[in-house]
Amino acid sequence: MSTATTLENTVRITDAGPALKRIDITIPTAKVNEQIESAFSGLASQAVVPGFRKGHVPRGLLEKRFGEAVLQEARQQLVSQAYQSALEANKIRPIGQPELAPGAVDAELVRGKDFLLSLEVEVMPEFELPAWEGLALRRPILDIEPKHVEEEIERLSYRLGNPAQIEGPFQPLDRMVGKAVVRLKGDDKVFFETDNALSVVPAEDDAGKGPFLGLLVDGLDAILGGKKVGDVVTIQMDGPESHEIIEIRGKPLSVEYTINAAERIAPATREEIASKMGVETVDLMRENLKGVLERRRDDEQRSALRDQVFEQLASKVDFELPARLSESQVGRDLERQRLEMLYRGTDPEVVESRLAEIRSATADETRRRLKLFFLLGKLAETLGVEATEGEVNGRIAAIARSRGMRPDAMRAELDKSNRVGEIALQIREHKSADRVISKAVISDIPAEKWNEEAQAKTKGLSGTPSTVSTPKASASKAPPKAPTKESKGKSKD
């Protein structure tokens, strides 16, 4: 525990749990009065009230008409300043937004009285970085053969195929869009609804499972297979314990799904694929695809090495994590997984399917990834690794290519959702891991054996896989566009 007087405020910091601090701040009366007076003085100079000249409105009238709003604004400024000063003075590194401490009152600002503020905030855990030089790593080796190229062509035949609207009955890989109304079990109120819920009948080798509204649904093939446009089906699923939306964690969900439109893909011929790729012959297309697959293999090879670095470092250190998984923590973890897969060149639809699997993971698995987040942050800080603006732009361009977008459009999308910072974090993590890899002892292993071990080890878990995939292993036969009544391929997942 520490107590200090900071800029006239009395600040008391106490431990409230694992990686959790309670901050009690007392803002003295004099400072409260000063803030209120400053707020009303600023209003008095700018307020325009009929019957009075600007800057000459009586103070009593201002307080009567605008007092509540002015006090609220003054309170927000005072709280923000006090909180930031407390963080800086006590070298606290928060990892989320502060919340009102248990038992504390969300008090109003009152002239002539001290203002008491009690918050809790999750902070960076404290731990020592384990030894990282000389790690023993294995590099999976895969030679790209003609069969891999043919599997990639098969995948592209669906991705670049020709969609046609259908009425049903639906069969594997048919896609549909419709209205979804979600309710929590035992509650008649609508929890969520959308007119553009996309679904795909699972492929025959998907064991009947498929993503719907971002969650993995068992038996989705039986629910959708054989249905037709206009049908209304009920989909039952459970909210994962570590979902980013707290209200649905562990809750049974019922979805009424009205199918409004559907389409089926006619696979493109090899000649059509070559033409869409901008090459003259099928043979030249095969050569280009071999180069694409070799680059993808190299990227996944590097990712496999990084994953080993992450796993080994995490196994060598232990520290307490925040007791609760906040929405922001889980959401940040999902976004990191999404960006990692997009950077690897994973099809966007496969990304969404894997994210549904990640949401189905246990809370322990989610906490394992959270631990890794803190560990990698500490590693980057220790090594002095930063992401340059040029590196961020290059990474955004790479992700844009994987999604068939222009880099500037991709940047605008990331800026709009405040995700550019996640790109920088991803780069820092990769650069830090690569620094460790440069000091590691590396041996080679056939990719087939590596994949067998990785799949056995991660069975039942989720996240970005540590396998070095052949095209077949990462194939998405589902087409890239969602059907609409106008067959324009627009949807909102």
C-alpha positions in Angstrom: 0.0 0.0 0.0 1.2 3.5 -0.7 -0.2 6.9 0.2 0.8 10.2 -1.3 -0.5 13.8 -1.8 -0.5 14.6 -5.5 -1.4 18.0 -6.9 -3.5 18.8 -3.8 -5.3 15.5 -4.1 -4.9 12.7 -1.5 -4.3 9.4 -3.3 -4.3 6.0 -1.7 -3.3 2.9 -3.7 -4.1 -0.6 -2.4 -4.0 -4.1 -3.9 -7.6 -5.3 -4.6 -6.7 -8.7 -6.1 -4.4 -10.3 -8.7 -3.2 -7.5 -11.1 -5.9 -5.3 -9.7 -5.4 -1.9 -7.9 -7.9 0.2 -6.0 -7.3 3.9 -6.3 -9.0 6.1 -3.6 -8.7 9.8 -4.4 -9.9 12.8 -2.3 -10.1 16.0 -4.2 -10.2 18.9 -1.7 -13.0 21.5 -1.5 -10.8 24.3 -2.8 -10.0 22.4 -6.0 -13.7 21.5 -6.4 -14.8 25.1 -6.1 -12.1 26.2 -8.5 -13.2 23.7 -11.1 -16.8 24.7 -10.8 -16.0 28.4 -11.0 -13.9 27.9 -14.0 -16.6 25.9 -15.8 -19.3 28.6 -15.1 -16.9 31.4 -16.1 -16.2 29.7 -19.4 -20.0 29.3 -20.0 -20.7 32.9 -19.0 -18.3 34.2 -21.7 -19.8 32.1 -24.5 -23.5 31.5 -23.6 -26.2 33.1 -25.8 -29.5 33.6 -24.2 -32.4 35.5 -25.8 -32.7 39.0 -24.2 -29.1 39.2 -23.1 -25.9 40.2 -24.8 -23.3 37.5 -25.2 -21.2 37.4 -22.0 -23.7 39.4 -20.0 -26.2 36.6 -18.9 -26.8 36.7 -15.1 -25.0 34.0 -13.2 -28.2 32.9 -11.5 -29.9 32.3 -14.8 -27.0 30.3 -16.1 -26.9 28.1 -13.1 -30.7 27.5 -13.3 -30.7 26.7 -17.0 -27.3 25.0 -17.5 -26.2 24.1 -14.0 -26.6 20.3 -14.2 -24.8 20.0 -17.5 -22.0 22.3 -16.3 -21.5 20.4 -13.1 -21.4 17.1 -15.0 -18.7 18.4 -17.4 -16.7 19.9 -14.5 -16.9 16.5 -12.7 -15.7 14.6 -15.8 -12.7 16.9 -16.2 -11.8 16.8 -12.5 -12.1 13.0 -12.4 -10.0 12.5 -15.6 -7.3 14.8 -14.3 -7.2 13.2 -10.9 -7.1 9.7 -12.3 -4.3 10.4 -14.8 -2.2 12.2 -12.2 -2.6 9.2 -9.8 -1.5 6.8 -12.5 1.6 8.9 -13.4 2.6 9.6 -9.8 2.4 6.0 -8.7 3.7 4.5 -12.0 0.6 2.4 -12.5 0.2 0.7 -15.9 -3.5 0.0 -16.5 -4.6 -2.6 -19.1 -8.2 -1.6 -19.2 -10.7 1.0 -18.3 -11.3 1.8 -14.6 -14.5 0.8 -12.9 -16.2 2.1 -9.8 -14.8 0.2 -6.8 -17.2 -2.1 -4.9 -19.1 -0.2 -2.2 -18.2 3.2 -3.7 -20.8 5.8 -4.6 -20.9 7.5 -8.0 -21.0 10.9 -6.3 -22.0 14.2 -7.8 -19.8 17.3 -7.7 -21.0 19.7 -5.0 -19.7 23.2 -4.3 -18.1 23.5 -0.8 -17.5 19.7 -0.4 -14.5 17.4 -0.9 -15.0 15.0 -3.8 -14.3 11.3 -3.1 -13.4 9.0 -6.0 -12.8 5.2 -5.6 -11.9 3.1 -8.6 -10.5 -0.3 -9.5 -8.4 -0.9 -12.5 -6.6 -3.9 -13.9 -2.8 -3.4 -14.3 0.1 -5.1 -15.9 1.2 -8.1 -13.8 4.6 -8.0 -12.3 7.1 -10.8 -13.1 10.6 -11.5 -14.3 11.2 -12.4 -17.9 12.6 -16.0 -18.2 15.8 -16.8 -20.0 15.2 -16.8 -23.7 18.5 -17.5 -25.4 19.3 -20.9 -26.8 15.8 -22.3 -26.9 15.4 -25.6 -28.8 13.0 -25.2 -31.7 11.8 -27.4 -34.5 11.2 -26.2 -38.0 8.6 -28.2 -40.0 9.7 -28.9 -43.6 7.3 -29.3 -46.5 8.1 -29.5 -50.3 5.4 -28.1 -52.4 4.3 -30.9 -54.9 1.9 -31.0 -57.8 -0.8 -32.4 -55.6 -0.7 -29.4 -53.4 -1.0 -27.1 -56.4 -4.1 -29.1 -57.6 -5.7 -28.9 -54.2 -5.2 -25.1 -54.3 -6.8 -25.0 -57.7 -9.8 -26.9 -56.3 -10.1 -24.4 -53.5 -9.9 -21.5 -56.0 -12.5 -23.1 -58.2 -15.1 -22.5 -55.4 -13.7 -19.2 -54.3 -13.8 -17.9 -57.9 -16.8 -19.9 -59.0 -20.1 -18.6 -60.3 -22.9 -18.2 -57.7 -26.5 -18.9 -58.7 -29.6 -18.2 -56.6 -31.4 -21.3 -55.4 -34.6 -22.1 -53.6 -33.5 -25.4 -52.0 -33.4 -28.1 -50.8 -30.0 -27.1 -49.4 -26.9 -29.3 -49.6 -23.3 -29.0 -48.2 -21.6 -25.7 -49.0 -24.8 -23.9 -49.9 -25.0 -20.4 -48.4 -27.9 -18.4 -47.2 -28.8 -15.2 -45.6 -31.7 -14.3 -43.4 -33.2 -12.7 -40.3 -31.9 -14.0 -37.0 -33.7 -13.2 -33.7 -31.7 -14.2 -30.6 -33.2 -14.7 -27.2 -31.7 -15.8 -23.9 -33.3 -19.0 -22.5 -36.2 -18.1 -20.2 -36.4 -14.5 -21.5 -39.0 -13.5 -24.1 -37.2 -10.2 -24.8 -35.1 -10.0 -28.0 -31.4 -9.9 -27.0 -30.1 -9.3 -30.5 -31.4 -9.4 -34.1 -30.1 -8.8 -37.6 -31.6 -9.1 -41.1 -28.3 -10.2 -42.6 -27.2 -13.4 -40.7 -25.0 -15.5 -43.0 -24.9 -19.2 -42.7 -23.3 -22.1 -44.7 -24.3 -25.7 -44.7 -21.2 -27.5 -43.3 -19.1 -29.5 -45.7 -19.2 -33.3 -45.3 -15.8 -33.4 -43.6 -16.8 -30.8 -41.0 -18.5 -33.3 -38.7 -21.7 -31.3 -38.9 -20.3 -28.3 -37.1 -20.4 -24.8 -38.5 -20.2 -21.1 -37.5 -23.3 -19.0 -37.0 -23.4 -15.5 -35.6 -19.8 -16.0 -34.6 -20.4 -19.1 -32.6 -19.7 -22.8 -33.4 -22.9 -24.8 -33.7 -23.0 -28.6 -33.4 -25.4 -30.3 -35.9 -25.7 -27.3 -38.1 -25.8 -29.6 -41.1 -28.9 -31.3 -39.9 -30.5 -27.9 -39.0 -29.9 -26.4 -42.5 -29.6 -29.4 -44.8 -32.7 -30.0 -46.8 -34.3 -26.7 -46.0 -35.4 -24.1 -48.5 -35.8 -20.3 -48.9 -38.7 -19.1 -46.7 -38.2 -21.8 -44.0 -37.9 -20.7 -40.4 -35.5 -22.8 -38.3 -34.6 -22.8 -34.6 -30.9 -22.9 -33.7 -30.0 -23.7 -30.1 -26.5 -22.9 -28.9 -24.7 -22.0 -25.7 -22.8 -18.8 -25.0 -19.2 -19.7 -24.4 -17.9 -19.1 -20.9 -15.2 -16.7 -22.2 -17.3 -14.8 -24.8 -16.5 -11.2 -25.2 -20.1 -10.3 -24.4 -20.5 -10.9 -20.7 -24.3 -11.2 -20.8 -24.3 -14.4 -22.9 -21.4 -16.2 -21.1 -22.6 -19.7 -20.2 -26.2 -18.8 -21.2 -28.3 -21.1 -23.5 -29.3 -19.1 -26.6 -32.2 -19.7 -28.9 -32.2 -18.2 -32.5 -35.2 -18.0 -34.8 -33.7 -17.9 -38.3 -35.8 -17.0 -41.3 -34.0 -17.9 -44.5 -34.6 -15.1 -47.1 -32.1 -16.0 -49.9 -29.6 -18.7 -50.8 -27.0 -19.5 -53.5 -24.9 -22.4 -54.7 -21.5 -22.1 -56.4 -20.7 -23.6 -59.7 -17.0 -24.3 -59.6 -14.9 -22.3 -62.0 -12.9 -24.2 -64.7 -9.1 -24.1 -64.7 -9.2 -21.8 -67.7 -11.6 -19.4 -65.9 -9.3 -19.4 -62.9 -6.2 -18.6 -65.0 -8.1 -15.8 -66.7 -9.2 -14.3 -63.4 -5.6 -14.5 -62.2 -4.4 -12.6 -65.2 -2.2 -15.4 -66.7 -2.5 -16.8 -70.3 -2.3 -20.5 -69.7 -3.2 -23.1 -67.1 0.5 -24.2 -66.9 1.6 -20.7 -66.1 -1.1 -20.5 -63.5 0.2 -23.7 -61.9 3.7 -22.1 -61.8 2.4 -19.0 -60.1 0.4 -21.0 -57.6 3.4 -23.0 -56.7 5.2 -19.8 -55.8 2.2 -18.6 -53.8 2.2 -21.9 -51.8 5.9 -21.7 -51.2 5.6 -18.2 -49.7 2.6 -19.4 -47.6 4.6 -22.3 -46.4 7.5 -20.1 -45.4 5.2 -17.8 -43.5 3.6 -20.7 -41.7 7.0 -22.1 -41.0 8.0 -18.9 -39.3 4.7 -18.8 -37.4 5.4 -22.4 -36.1 8.8 -21.2 -34.8 7.2 -18.2 -33.1 4.5 -20.3 -31.6 7.2 -22.5 -30.0 8.9 -19.5 -28.6 5.6 -18.3 -27.1 4.8 -21.7 -25.6 8.3 -22.3 -24.1 8.5 -18.8 -22.6 5.0 -19.1 -21.1 5.9 -22.4 -19.5 8.9 -20.9 -17.8 7.2 -18.2 -15.9 4.1 -17.9 -13.7 2.3 -14.9 -12.5 -1.2 -14.0 -11.4 -3.7 -12.8 -14.0 -6.7 -10.4 -13.4 -9.4 -12.4 -11.7 -12.0 -11.6 -14.3 -11.9 -11.8 -18.1 -13.3 -8.4 -19.1 -15.1 -7.8 -22.5 -12.2 -5.7 -23.6 -9.6 -8.4 -22.8 -11.5 -11.1 -24.7 -12.3 -8.7 -27.5 -8.6 -7.7 -27.8 -7.6 -11.4 -27.8 -10.0 -12.2 -30.6 -8.8 -9.3 -32.6 -5.2 -10.4 -32.3 -6.1 -13.8 -33.5 -8.1 -12.4 -36.4 -5.2 -10.1 -37.6 -2.7 -13.0 -37.2 -4.7 -15.2 -39.5 -5.3 -12.5 -42.0 -1.6 -11.7 -42.1 -0.9 -15.4 -42.8 -3.2 -15.2 -45.8 -6.0 -17.2 -44.4 -9.3 -16.8 -46.3 -11.5 -14.3 -44.4 -14.3 -16.9 -44.2 -12.0 -19.5 -42.7 -10.9 -16.8 -40.3 -14.5 -16.3 -39.1 -14.9 -20.0 -38.7 -11.8 -20.3 -36.6 -12.8 -17.3 -34.5 -16.1 -19.2 -33.8 -13.9 -22.1 -32.5 -11.8 -19.7 -30.4 -15.0 -18.4 -28.8 -15.9 -22.0 -27.9 -12.6 -22.5 -26.1 -12.5 -22.9 -22.3 -11.8 -19.9 -20.0 -8.5 -21.5 -19.1 -7.4 -21.4 -22.8 -8.5 -17.8 -23.1 -6.5 -17.0 -19.9 -3.5 -18.8 -21.4 -3.6 -16.5 -24.3 -4.0 -13.5 -22.0 -0.9 -14.6 -20.1 1.0 -14.7 -23.4 -0.1 -11.2 -24.2 1.5 -9.9 -21.0 4.6 -12.0 -21.6 5.2 -10.8 -25.1 4.7 -7.2 -24.0 7.4 -7.6 -21.4 9.7 -9.3 -24.0 9.3 -6.4 -26.4 9.9 -3.9 -23.7 13.0 -5.7 -22.5 14.4 -6.0 -26.0 13.5 -2.4 -26.9 11.5 -3.5 -29.9 9.1 -1.1 -31.5 7.0 -1.0 -34.7 7.8 1.7 -37.2 5.1 3.5 -39.2 6.6 1.9 -42.3 6.2 -1.6 -40.8 2.6 -0.9 -39.8 1.8 0.3 -43.4 3.5 -2.8 -44.9 1.6 -5.1 -42.6 -1.7 -3.4 -43.5 -0.8 -3.8 -47.2 -0.2 -7.5 -46.6 -3.5 -8.0 -44.9 -5.3 -5.9 -47.6 -3.8 -8.3 -50.3 -5.2 -11.3 -48.4 -8.6 -9.7 -48.4 -8.5 -8.4 -52.0 -8.7 -4.8 -50.8 -6.7 -1.7 -51.5 -4.2 -0.8 -48.7 -5.8 2.7 -48.3 -9.3 1.1 -47.9 -7.9 -1.4 -45.4 -6.2 1.4 -43.4 -9.5 3.4 -43.3 -11.3 0.3 -42.0 -8.7 -0.2 -39.3 -8.7 3.4 -38.3 -12.5 3.5 -38.1 -12.5 0.6 -35.6 -9.3 1.8 -33.7 -7.4 -1.4 -34.6 -4.2 0.1 -36.1 -2.7 -0.2 -32.6 -3.3 -3.9 -32.7 -1.3 -4.1 -35.9 1.6 -2.4 -34.2 1.4 -4.8 -31.2 1.4 -7.8 -33.7 4.5 -6.5 -35.3 6.2 -6.0 -31.9 5.4 -9.5 -31.0 6.7 -11.0 -34.2 9.9 -8.9 -34.1 10.5 -10.0 -30.5 9.9 -13.6 -31.3 12.2 -13.4 -34.3 15.0 -12.0 -32.0 14.6 -15.1 -29.8 14.6 -17.3 -32.9 17.9 -15.8 -34.1 19.5 -17.1 -30.8 17.7 -20.5 -30.8 18.9 -24.0 -31.7 16.8 -25.1 -34.7 16.3 -28.7 -36.0 14.1 -29.8 -39.0 11.1 -32.1 -38.8 8.8 -33.3 -41.7 5.7 -31.2 -41.8 3.4 -34.3 -41.8 4.9 -35.5 -38.5 4.8 -32.0 -37.1 1.1 -31.6 -38.0 0.2 -34.9 -36.4 1.8 -33.9 -33.2 0.3 -30.4 -33.2 -3.2 -31.6 -34.0 -3.0 -34.2 -31.2 -1.7 -31.6 -28.8 -4.3 -28.9 -29.6 -7.3 -31.1 -30.0 -10.2 -29.4 -28.3 -8.4 -26.1 -28.1 -8.5 -23.2 -30.6 -6.7 -20.2 -31.8 -4.4 -19.8 -34.7 -3.1 -23.3 -35.5 0.6 -24.2 -35.3 0.4 -26.5 -38.3 2.1 -26.0 -41.6 -0.9 -26.4 -43.8 -1.2 -27.8 -47.3 -3.8 -26.1 -49.4 -6.3 -28.8 -48.6 -5.9 -28.3 -44.9 -6.8 -24.6 -45.1 -9.2 -24.8 -48.0 -12.5 -22.9 -47.9 -14.8 -24.2 -50.5 -17.5 -21.7 -49.5 -17.7 -18.7 -51.8 -16.6 -15.3 -50.7 -19.9 -13.5 -51.0 -23.2 -13.7 -49.2 -26.4 -13.9 -51.1 -29.2 -11.3 -50.9 -32.6 -11.1 -52.5 -31.0 -9.0 -55.2 -28.1 -11.4 -55.5 -25.6 -8.6 -55.0 -23.5 -10.5 -52.5 -24.0 -7.9 -49.7 -24.3 -9.0 -46.1 -23.6 -8.0 -42.6 -22.3 -10.8 -40.4 
